[in-house]
Each structure stands twice: as structure tokens, then as C-alpha cells.
Amino acid sequence: MDKIAQAAMTHDLDREALVEILRSDRYDEALFNAADQIRERYVGNDVHLKGLLEFSNICTRTCYYCGLRAANRSIKRYQLSVEEILEFAKKAIEYGYKTIVLQSGESNVYACETMCDIIASIRALGATVTLSLGEKSEAEYRAYKEAGANRYLLRIETTDRELYRSLHPRMSFENRLNCLHTLQALGYETGSGSLVGLPQQSLTSLANDLLFFKRSDFDMIGIGPFIPGENTPLAQAKGGAFKTALKMTALVRLLLPKVNIPATTAMETLNPDGRAIALRSGANVVMPVITEGEYRALYRLYPGKVCIDDTPKQCRWCISGKIIAMGRGIASGNGDSERFIARQEEQRSFYDANA
């Protein structure tokens, strides 16, 4: 049995096989086809659209790859008011979004109580709330959950501890892991992911990322290519390859058939048809930006970000049209991952049996 057929059947591959698949082009066609078939079998043909509200680009971190890093003095910083956040969220819900993803740089410009009010207000509008706010205390994570937050995205970026430390000054790899464990223990639908093509990142490192995702029982995995940003220490670095990021996406689907996998905007920055290609290679989620006006361009993680001149309404109908043209549908549910749903059902069955 070849490696791709084995992974499609068992959802398991060892490190050596993963490295070989990532290194060689001879597996590509079989890999992408298998990932698409597994995606259809386990999560269906409908694509989940989740509105991404980038509500502040203020960040206290100095990650070497990120355009929002605190040391970057060339960008205009912003933080939306509570009223603006709720206005944008309400419009997105009117456009048909069932999930609002609240994302910002890592900072404390919004007090925990303020964030809880925002979460509760969006939930009152009928939407599911996903947070992507970085590392917080257990008390904050708990408060957000009690306010109504359903999901939390916290990318590990790389599981290579030395590489992580070299790219994240004054940050702790161990604390990042602890935050992920805390989120899972609190009952969040938890997402993580990695950057592909970082300087000094080996194929073995990428394979280790995949094995980490496999054993961690996450509900969503986001894979994005590293795109060197101006005014960052890595501005002159080579950057990640589209195909390698695509292969990582497909391998996530083979190893974790029930997780949600976004077709990331960064993929489309490297390839004009990037999100559609990712959707044909295992992905099942797209997160169009719902922030309005100049804020769309100011949330500049990397250069060349697509769709910054469009309105949220235009983005919604544009991506919907592309998805329908592919023969896929737009999901009508709130976007819970099949992995999360299955785990919840197992827990209910356990409690019922032991009541």
C-alpha cells in the first residue's frame, strides 16, 4: 500500500513518511485528490464562511515575521470602539455570516470586562463568537467563555522550540502550549496552526507540526505560508512556498479528517486562485474580512494582502460565487467542526450512561 492510500485509510503517517511526501513532487496529485475525497466524506461539500473582524492592530509582541510587531513604527495603529465592532458584526450577520471571528494584535487595550460585553452583545445578535486574541490568563479565558465565546484560535506557528524562541523575543513556547491546554480544558472549540517556510524551518520541523496537531485533538488547523513583511527583521528572507503550504493543508486533512481547515487569505496572496485551490485540497472554511474602510488595509500582517479595497458585502458575494462555481455549497450552520461535534456527543453519551 502506498503512503497516500495508507494515510487515507488509517489517518496516520510516521515522521519519515511525512517528510518524504513534503519533499517529493511525485505524491502531489494523489495527495491533493485524497485530501479532497476525505474532506467530502467527513465534512461534506458545503464551505463554512466566517466573518473575520480585525478590530485592533495594536500589539505588544515583537515577533520577527509579523507586520503588526510593536517595533514597527511605520504603520498607523487603531482600535475600534465597541460601537464600531458591534456595527460591523451586525452588518456581517445581515450578510449571512453565522460566526464572527474577533481578531486583534496581542495587547490589553480592551479590558476583560469590555471584551466580555462585546462577546455577549454579538451572541445576543444570534452569532457564534470565535476569538483570536493571543495569550491571556486562565481567568480571562474563563471570563470570555462565560460571556458566550464559543471558539478560540491560537496558532503555535512552529513546534520547533528553538525556532520558536528565535522568532518570538520575550515569549515562552511553554506558555503558548499551556494556553492551548487551558482553552481545551475550559471547553472551547480550539484551533491552532503553523507558518510554513520560516527561515531555518526544516521539513522535519513541519512533519513534527503535523504530528503535534494529530495528538493534540484540536478542532481547527490553519496553515499559512510565511510572507516576508517590510519593516520586520525577516524582510529579506525567502518566504514560504505555496505548494508546501498546500501540501501541509492536505496532510492535515488526511491525518485529521474531521477538523475545520481554512483556506487562508495568505494562500491567495501567493496565488490568485489560492483559496479555491486550497478548498480543492482539503480545506472547508473561508474567513472573509468584515472590517470596513481604512482598517482593512491597516491590519497588515504581511504585504500584498488581498481584498483590502473591497467592501465586506463585495467579499461575501465574491467568495460565495467562487465557491458555487466550484460546485460546492455555502454551509447553513454555525460552523462547528465535525471533530468537536463528535466529541460533544461522546461526552453526552458518557454522562447519560453514568447518570
C-alpha positions as CSV (number, residue, x, y, z in Angstrom):
1,M,0.0,0.0,0.0
2,D,1.4,3.4,-0.9
3,K,1.8,6.2,1.6
4,I,-1.2,8.3,0.5
5,A,-3.5,5.3,0.4
6,Q,-2.3,4.3,3.8
7,A,-3.0,7.8,5.2
8,A,-6.4,8.0,3.6
9,M,-7.3,4.7,5.2
10,T,-5.7,4.9,8.7
11,H,-5.3,8.7,9.1
12,D,-1.8,8.1,10.3
13,L,1.7,8.5,8.9
14,D,5.1,8.5,10.7
15,R,7.5,11.3,10.6
16,E,9.7,9.8,7.9
17,A,6.7,9.3,5.5
18,L,5.5,12.9,6.1
19,V,9.0,14.3,5.3
20,E,9.2,12.3,2.1
21,I,5.7,13.5,1.0
22,L,6.7,17.1,1.7
23,R,10.0,16.7,-0.1
24,S,8.9,14.9,-3.3
25,D,6.6,16.1,-6.0
26,R,5.6,12.5,-7.1
27,Y,3.0,12.3,-4.4
28,D,1.3,15.6,-5.1
29,E,-1.6,14.6,-7.4
30,A,-2.5,11.6,-5.2
31,L,-2.2,13.7,-2.0
32,F,-4.5,16.5,-3.2
33,N,-7.0,14.2,-4.6
34,A,-7.1,12.1,-1.5
35,A,-7.4,15.1,0.7
36,D,-10.4,16.4,-1.3
37,Q,-12.1,13.0,-1.1
38,I,-11.5,12.7,2.6
39,R,-12.9,16.3,3.0
40,E,-16.0,15.4,1.2
41,R,-16.5,12.1,3.1
42,Y,-16.1,13.6,6.6
43,V,-17.1,17.2,6.5
44,G,-19.2,17.4,3.3
45,N,-19.2,19.8,0.3
46,D,-20.5,22.9,2.0
47,V,-18.0,25.6,2.9
48,H,-18.3,27.5,6.1
49,L,-18.0,31.2,5.8
50,K,-16.9,33.0,8.9
51,G,-16.6,36.8,9.2
52,L,-13.2,38.0,10.3
53,L,-13.4,41.3,12.3
54,E,-9.9,42.6,12.7
55,F,-10.7,45.1,15.5
56,S,-7.3,46.4,16.5
57,N,-3.8,46.3,15.1
58,I,-2.1,47.3,18.4
59,C,0.3,44.6,19.5
60,T,2.8,44.4,22.4
61,R,4.7,41.5,20.8
62,T,7.8,41.8,18.6
63,C,7.6,38.6,16.6
64,Y,10.2,38.8,13.8
65,Y,7.8,37.8,11.0
66,C,4.8,40.0,11.7
67,G,3.9,43.4,10.3
68,L,2.0,44.3,13.5
69,R,5.0,43.9,15.7
70,A,5.3,46.6,18.4
71,A,8.7,47.8,17.0
72,N,7.1,48.6,13.6
73,R,6.7,52.4,13.8
74,S,5.6,52.8,10.2
75,I,2.0,51.7,10.5
76,K,-0.9,53.6,11.8
77,R,-2.3,51.9,14.8
78,Y,-6.1,51.7,15.5
79,Q,-8.6,50.2,17.9
80,L,-12.3,50.1,17.0
81,S,-14.8,51.4,19.5
82,V,-17.3,49.0,21.0
83,E,-20.0,50.6,18.9
84,E,-17.9,50.1,15.7
85,I,-17.3,46.5,16.5
86,L,-21.0,45.8,17.0
87,E,-22.0,47.8,13.9
88,F,-19.6,45.7,11.7
89,A,-20.7,42.5,13.3
90,K,-24.4,43.3,12.8
91,K,-23.9,44.1,9.2
92,A,-21.9,40.8,8.7
93,I,-24.8,38.9,10.3
94,E,-27.2,40.6,7.9
95,Y,-24.9,39.4,5.0
96,G,-25.5,35.8,6.2
97,Y,-22.5,35.1,8.5
98,K,-23.2,32.8,11.4
99,T,-19.8,33.2,13.0
100,I,-18.0,36.4,13.9
101,V,-14.2,35.9,14.4
102,L,-12.8,38.7,16.6
103,Q,-9.1,39.1,15.9
104,S,-6.6,41.6,17.2
105,G,-2.9,42.0,18.0
106,E,-1.8,40.8,21.4
107,S,-2.4,43.7,23.8
108,N,-4.5,44.8,26.8
109,V,-6.1,47.9,25.2
110,Y,-9.5,46.3,25.8
111,A,-10.3,45.4,29.4
112,C,-11.5,41.9,30.1
113,E,-14.9,43.3,31.1
114,T,-15.2,45.3,27.8
115,M,-14.3,42.2,25.8
116,C,-17.0,40.2,27.7
117,D,-19.6,42.9,26.9
118,I,-18.6,42.7,23.2
119,I,-18.9,38.9,23.2
120,A,-22.2,38.9,24.9
121,S,-23.6,41.6,22.6
122,I,-22.6,39.6,19.5
123,R,-24.1,36.4,20.9
124,A,-27.3,38.3,21.5
125,L,-27.4,39.1,17.8
126,G,-27.5,35.4,17.1
127,A,-23.9,34.7,16.0
128,T,-21.3,32.3,17.3
129,V,-18.2,34.0,18.5
130,T,-14.6,32.9,17.8
131,L,-11.7,34.8,19.5
132,S,-8.2,35.2,18.3
133,L,-6.6,37.5,20.8
134,G,-3.4,35.7,21.7
135,E,-2.1,34.6,25.0
136,K,-4.3,35.5,28.0
137,S,-4.6,34.4,31.6
138,E,-6.8,31.4,32.5
139,A,-9.1,33.9,34.3
140,E,-9.6,35.9,31.1
141,Y,-10.2,32.8,29.0
142,R,-12.8,31.7,31.6
143,A,-14.5,35.1,31.6
144,Y,-14.7,35.1,27.8
145,K,-16.2,31.6,27.8
146,E,-18.8,32.6,30.4
147,A,-19.7,35.7,28.4
148,G,-20.5,33.4,25.5
149,A,-17.4,32.9,23.4
150,N,-17.5,29.5,21.6
151,R,-14.1,29.1,20.0
152,Y,-10.6,30.3,20.3
153,L,-7.8,30.3,17.7
154,L,-4.2,30.3,18.9
155,R,-1.6,29.3,16.4
156,I,1.5,27.6,17.7
157,E,3.3,28.8,14.5
158,T,6.1,26.2,14.9
159,T,6.6,23.3,17.3
160,D,10.4,23.6,16.9
161,R,11.2,25.1,20.3
162,E,14.5,26.7,19.3
163,L,13.0,28.2,16.1
164,Y,10.0,29.4,18.1
165,R,12.3,31.1,20.7
166,S,14.5,32.7,17.9
167,L,11.4,34.3,16.3
168,H,9.5,35.4,19.4
169,P,11.6,37.6,21.7
170,R,10.5,37.5,25.4
171,M,7.8,34.9,24.7
172,S,7.6,31.4,26.1
173,F,6.9,28.3,24.0
174,E,5.8,26.6,27.1
175,N,3.3,29.3,27.9
176,R,1.9,29.0,24.4
177,L,1.3,25.3,25.0
178,N,-0.2,25.9,28.4
179,C,-2.7,28.4,26.9
180,L,-3.8,25.9,24.3
181,H,-4.3,23.3,27.0
182,T,-6.2,25.7,29.2
183,L,-8.5,26.6,26.3
184,Q,-9.3,22.9,25.7
185,A,-9.9,22.3,29.4
186,L,-12.4,25.2,29.5
187,G,-14.4,23.6,26.7
188,Y,-13.5,25.9,23.9
189,E,-13.6,24.6,20.3
190,T,-9.9,25.2,20.0
191,G,-7.8,25.9,16.9
192,S,-4.1,26.2,16.2
193,G,-1.8,26.1,13.2
194,S,1.6,26.9,11.8
195,L,3.5,29.1,9.4
196,V,5.2,27.3,6.5
197,G,8.6,28.4,5.1
198,L,10.1,30.2,8.1
199,P,13.8,30.7,8.0
200,Q,15.7,27.7,9.3
201,Q,12.5,25.6,9.3
202,S,13.2,22.1,8.1
203,L,10.8,19.6,6.6
204,T,11.2,17.5,9.7
205,S,10.0,20.5,11.7
206,L,6.9,20.7,9.5
207,A,6.3,17.0,10.0
208,N,6.6,17.5,13.7
209,D,4.0,20.2,13.5
210,L,1.6,17.8,11.8
211,L,2.2,15.1,14.5
212,F,1.6,17.7,17.2
213,F,-1.7,18.6,15.6
214,K,-2.6,14.9,15.3
215,R,-2.1,14.2,19.0
216,S,-3.5,17.4,20.4
217,D,-7.1,16.9,19.4
218,F,-7.6,20.4,18.0
219,D,-10.8,21.3,16.2
220,M,-9.4,23.7,13.6
221,I,-6.0,23.9,12.0
222,G,-4.9,26.9,10.0
223,I,-1.9,26.6,7.7
224,G,-0.4,29.7,6.1
225,P,2.8,30.4,4.1
226,F,5.3,32.8,5.6
227,I,5.3,36.0,3.6
228,P,8.2,38.4,4.5
229,G,7.0,41.8,5.6
230,E,8.6,45.1,5.2
231,N,9.8,46.8,8.4
232,T,10.4,43.4,10.0
233,P,13.7,41.6,10.8
234,L,12.8,39.0,8.2
235,A,12.1,41.4,5.4
236,Q,14.8,40.0,3.2
237,A,14.0,36.3,3.9
238,K,13.0,34.0,1.1
239,G,9.4,33.3,2.3
240,G,7.3,30.1,2.1
241,A,6.3,28.2,-1.0
242,F,2.6,28.0,-2.0
243,K,2.9,24.3,-2.8
244,T,4.4,23.4,0.5
245,A,1.7,25.2,2.4
246,L,-0.9,23.4,0.2
247,K,0.7,20.0,0.9
248,M,0.6,20.8,4.7
249,T,-3.1,21.6,4.3
250,A,-3.8,18.3,2.5
251,L,-1.8,16.3,5.1
252,V,-3.8,17.9,7.9
253,R,-7.0,16.7,6.2
254,L,-5.6,13.1,5.8
255,L,-4.4,13.0,9.5
256,L,-7.4,14.8,11.0
257,P,-10.4,14.1,8.7
258,K,-13.0,15.9,10.9
259,V,-11.2,19.2,11.7
260,N,-12.1,22.5,10.2
261,I,-9.4,23.8,7.9
262,P,-9.5,27.3,6.5
263,A,-8.3,28.3,3.0
264,T,-6.3,31.2,4.3
265,T,-6.0,34.6,2.7
266,A,-2.2,34.3,2.7
267,M,-2.6,31.4,0.2
268,E,-4.4,33.8,-2.2
269,T,-1.7,36.4,-1.7
270,L,0.8,33.9,-3.3
271,N,-1.6,32.5,-5.9
272,P,-4.5,34.4,-7.4
273,D,-6.6,31.2,-7.1
274,G,-5.1,30.2,-3.8
275,R,-8.2,29.8,-1.7
276,A,-10.1,27.8,-4.4
277,I,-7.1,25.5,-4.8
278,A,-6.9,25.0,-1.0
279,L,-10.7,24.2,-1.0
280,R,-9.9,21.5,-3.6
281,S,-7.1,20.2,-1.4
282,G,-8.8,19.6,1.9
283,A,-9.9,23.0,3.2
284,N,-13.5,23.6,4.1
285,V,-13.6,27.1,5.7
286,V,-13.1,30.7,4.4
287,M,-12.9,33.7,6.6
288,P,-13.5,36.9,4.6
289,V,-12.7,40.2,6.3
290,I,-15.7,42.1,7.6
291,T,-13.9,45.1,8.9
292,E,-14.7,48.3,6.9
293,G,-12.9,51.3,5.5
294,E,-9.2,52.0,6.0
295,Y,-9.0,49.4,8.8
296,R,-8.9,46.6,6.2
297,A,-5.5,47.9,4.9
298,L,-4.1,48.8,8.4
299,Y,-4.3,45.2,9.7
300,R,-1.1,44.4,7.8
301,L,0.3,41.1,9.0
302,Y,2.2,40.8,5.7
303,P,2.4,42.7,2.4
304,G,0.1,42.0,-0.6
305,K,-3.0,41.0,1.4
306,V,-5.9,40.5,-1.0
307,C,-9.3,42.2,-1.0
308,I,-8.3,45.2,1.1
309,D,-10.0,47.6,-1.3
310,D,-13.3,45.6,-1.3
311,T,-16.3,46.1,1.0
312,P,-17.4,43.3,3.3
313,K,-20.5,42.9,1.2
314,Q,-18.5,42.6,-2.0
315,C,-16.2,40.0,-0.3
316,R,-19.2,37.9,0.8
317,W,-20.7,37.7,-2.6
318,C,-17.4,37.3,-4.5
319,I,-16.3,34.3,-2.4
320,S,-19.7,32.8,-2.4
321,G,-19.8,33.0,-6.2
322,K,-16.4,31.3,-6.5
323,I,-17.5,28.5,-4.1
324,I,-20.7,27.9,-6.0
325,A,-18.8,27.9,-9.4
326,M,-16.7,25.1,-7.9
327,G,-19.8,23.0,-7.4
328,R,-19.7,23.5,-3.6
329,G,-22.3,25.0,-1.4
330,I,-22.4,27.5,1.4
331,A,-22.9,25.9,4.8
332,S,-26.1,27.0,6.6
333,G,-24.9,26.0,10.1
334,N,-22.7,27.9,12.6
335,G,-19.5,26.1,11.6
336,D,-18.8,23.8,14.5
337,S,-16.2,21.2,13.4
338,E,-17.3,17.6,13.0
339,R,-14.5,16.7,15.4
340,F,-15.9,19.0,18.1
341,I,-19.5,17.7,17.5
342,A,-18.4,14.1,17.7
343,R,-16.5,14.8,21.0
344,Q,-19.5,16.6,22.5
345,E,-21.8,13.6,21.5
346,E,-19.3,11.2,23.2
347,Q,-19.4,13.3,26.4
348,R,-23.2,13.4,26.4
349,S,-23.4,9.6,25.9
350,F,-20.9,9.1,28.8
351,Y,-22.9,11.4,31.1
352,D,-26.2,9.8,30.2
353,A,-24.8,6.3,30.8
354,N,-23.4,7.3,34.2
355,A,-26.3,9.4,35.3
